[in-house]
Amino acid sequence: MAHKDDPPYFMYFPGNYRWSAAILSMLSSAPWGGSDIHEVHKIGRALTSTDASSDDAWFEACVKVAEEVRAQAQRFDTSGHRHSAAPPYLRACKYYQMGERFRTPKDARALHGYRASVECFHRFVALSDAKIDIVEVPYEGGSLPGYFVHARGTTAARTPCVVHFDGLDITKELLYMRGVPDLARRGIAVLLMDGPGTGEAIRFRNYYLRPDYEAAGSA
């Protein structure tokens, strides 16, 4: 039974809302292949004796597990076992991005980790059974990066499509791990976009957040 003084949700790191929320974010993406409970717990255990205000320690713990999982994916990949390689590529993407999110300003190590996360997701796209197109949407003399996830289990010439923009510290890759495969299975296509101020758009293309976000949405 909950006590009136209990925190509103499980605090993996008492006193550190951000780390606890990030751990829960990783755990809650497991139904869509975004994490493995053992791997997330490994990150948590690596931080139990660490100063809970050290975002450098958070970054190192997440990236260490991300690289271990990516190495596992690469071993399956190089031996031709694509069905075994795709899932760990997706999980490695998640861990890289969850580590990078608290590393500010975005230095060379942060951007290297983020590039690795996108590379992992692209490899997941290439190896998995999910039908996903890596797309570019024209925008202000350049383009915004996105993924078009095809509807599945339907022969209809036209299907519903959800256009999903990320926001704040969420990215198109993380959005995929939040139920998008379920939409696709229900015959709904999904376009996932990094908008101005998020994901690749800000990190590698200098598209900054803007108040009139409909300009990006209408692109």
C-alpha positions in Angstrom: 0.0 0.0 0.0 1.3 3.4 -0.9 2.2 5.8 1.9 1.3 9.5 1.7 4.9 10.4 1.7 6.0 8.0 -1.0 7.2 9.6 -4.3 4.7 9.7 -7.1 6.5 7.0 -9.0 9.4 4.6 -8.6 12.7 6.4 -7.9 15.5 4.2 -9.0 17.8 7.0 -7.8 16.2 8.7 -4.8 16.7 12.5 -5.1 17.5 12.4 -8.9 14.3 12.8 -10.9 16.1 12.9 -14.3 18.1 9.7 -13.8 15.1 7.8 -12.4 12.8 9.0 -15.2 15.4 7.9 -17.8 15.7 4.4 -16.3 11.9 4.1 -16.4 11.9 5.4 -20.0 14.3 2.6 -20.9 12.4 -0.1 -19.0 9.1 1.0 -20.5 10.3 0.7 -24.1 11.0 -3.1 -23.6 7.6 -4.2 -25.1 8.7 -2.7 -28.5 12.3 -4.0 -28.3 13.8 -0.8 -27.0 15.5 -2.3 -24.0 16.3 -5.5 -22.0 15.7 -5.4 -18.3 19.1 -7.0 -17.5 20.9 -4.4 -19.6 19.1 -1.5 -18.0 19.8 -2.9 -14.5 23.4 -3.2 -15.5 23.5 0.6 -16.1 21.7 1.2 -12.8 24.1 -1.1 -10.9 27.1 0.7 -12.4 25.8 4.0 -10.9 24.7 2.9 -7.4 28.0 4.0 -5.8 28.3 7.1 -8.0 27.5 10.7 -7.2 24.0 11.0 -8.4 24.7 14.5 -9.8 27.5 13.3 -12.1 26.1 13.3 -15.6 29.5 12.3 -16.8 29.1 9.0 -14.9 25.6 8.6 -16.4 27.0 9.0 -19.9 29.8 6.6 -19.3 27.5 3.9 -17.8 25.0 4.1 -20.7 27.6 4.2 -23.5 29.5 1.2 -22.0 26.4 -0.9 -22.1 25.4 0.5 -25.5 28.8 -0.5 -27.0 28.6 -4.0 -25.4 25.2 -4.5 -27.0 26.3 -3.1 -30.3 29.2 -5.5 -30.4 26.8 -8.3 -29.8 24.7 -7.1 -32.7 27.8 -6.8 -34.9 28.9 -10.4 -34.2 25.5 -11.7 -35.3 25.5 -9.4 -38.3 28.9 -10.4 -39.6 28.0 -14.1 -39.2 24.9 -13.6 -41.3 22.3 -14.0 -38.6 20.1 -10.9 -39.3 17.2 -12.0 -37.1 19.5 -12.2 -34.1 21.4 -9.0 -35.0 18.4 -6.6 -35.5 17.1 -6.5 -31.9 20.4 -5.6 -30.1 21.1 -2.9 -32.7 17.7 -1.3 -31.7 18.6 -1.6 -28.0 22.0 -0.1 -28.5 20.5 2.8 -30.2 18.3 3.5 -27.2 21.2 3.2 -24.7 23.4 5.6 -26.7 20.7 8.2 -26.9 19.7 7.9 -23.2 23.3 8.5 -22.3 23.8 11.4 -24.6 20.7 13.3 -23.5 22.3 14.5 -20.3 25.7 15.4 -21.7 25.6 19.2 -22.3 26.9 21.0 -24.0 27.1 18.5 -26.9 30.8 17.9 -27.2 32.6 15.5 -29.6 32.0 12.4 -27.4 28.3 13.2 -27.2 28.0 13.7 -30.9 30.0 10.5 -31.6 27.6 8.6 -29.4 24.6 10.1 -31.1 25.9 9.2 -34.6 26.5 5.7 -33.3 22.9 5.5 -32.2 21.6 6.6 -35.6 23.9 4.1 -37.3 22.5 1.3 -35.1 18.9 2.2 -35.9 19.7 2.3 -39.6 21.2 -1.2 -39.3 18.1 -2.3 -37.5 16.0 -1.0 -40.4 18.2 -3.0 -42.9 18.0 -6.2 -40.9 14.6 -6.4 -39.3 11.3 -7.5 -40.9 9.8 -4.1 -40.2 9.3 -2.1 -43.5 10.8 1.3 -42.8 12.0 3.9 -45.3 14.7 6.4 -44.3 13.4 9.6 -45.7 14.3 13.3 -46.1 11.5 15.9 -46.0 12.4 19.2 -47.9 12.7 22.1 -45.4 14.1 25.6 -45.7 16.8 24.9 -48.3 17.7 21.6 -46.8 15.7 18.7 -45.3 14.5 17.2 -42.1 15.4 13.5 -41.4 12.6 11.0 -40.8 11.4 7.4 -41.0 8.3 6.2 -42.9 7.0 3.1 -41.2 4.7 1.2 -43.6 1.4 -0.2 -42.5 1.3 -4.0 -42.2 -1.3 -6.7 -42.7 -3.3 -4.7 -45.2 -3.8 -4.8 -49.0 -5.6 -1.4 -49.2 -4.3 1.0 -51.8 -4.6 3.8 -49.2 -4.1 3.5 -45.4 -4.3 6.0 -42.5 -1.0 7.7 -41.6 0.1 9.3 -38.4 2.7 12.1 -38.7 4.7 12.1 -35.4 7.0 14.9 -34.5 9.3 14.6 -31.5 9.9 17.3 -28.9 12.2 18.4 -26.1 14.7 15.5 -25.6 12.8 12.9 -27.6 13.9 11.7 -31.1 12.4 9.9 -34.0 14.3 6.7 -33.0 12.9 6.9 -29.4 9.4 7.5 -30.8 9.6 4.3 -32.8 10.2 2.4 -29.5 7.0 3.8 -28.1 4.3 1.8 -29.7 4.8 2.5 -33.4 5.2 -1.2 -34.3 1.7 -1.7 -32.8 0.2 1.0 -35.1 1.9 -0.5 -38.1 0.4 -3.9 -37.2 -3.0 -2.3 -37.1 -2.7 -1.1 -40.6 -1.6 2.5 -39.8 1.5 4.0 -41.4 3.6 6.3 -39.4 6.0 9.1 -40.4 8.5 9.9 -37.6 10.3 13.2 -37.8 13.2 15.0 -36.1 11.9 18.5 -36.1 13.8 21.8 -35.5 15.5 21.7 -32.1 15.5 17.9 -31.8 17.5 14.8 -32.8 19.6 15.0 -35.9 18.0 18.2 -37.0 19.7 20.3 -34.2 22.8 18.2 -33.7 24.0 17.8 -37.3 21.9 20.3 -39.4 21.7 23.4 -37.1 17.9 23.6 -37.3 17.0 25.3 -34.1 13.8 25.2 -32.2 11.2 27.7 -33.4 8.0 29.1 -31.9 6.0 28.7 -35.2 6.5 24.9 -35.3 3.7 24.6 -37.9 6.3 25.7 -40.4 8.1 22.4 -39.9 4.8 20.4 -39.6 3.5 21.7 -42.9 6.7 20.8 -44.7 
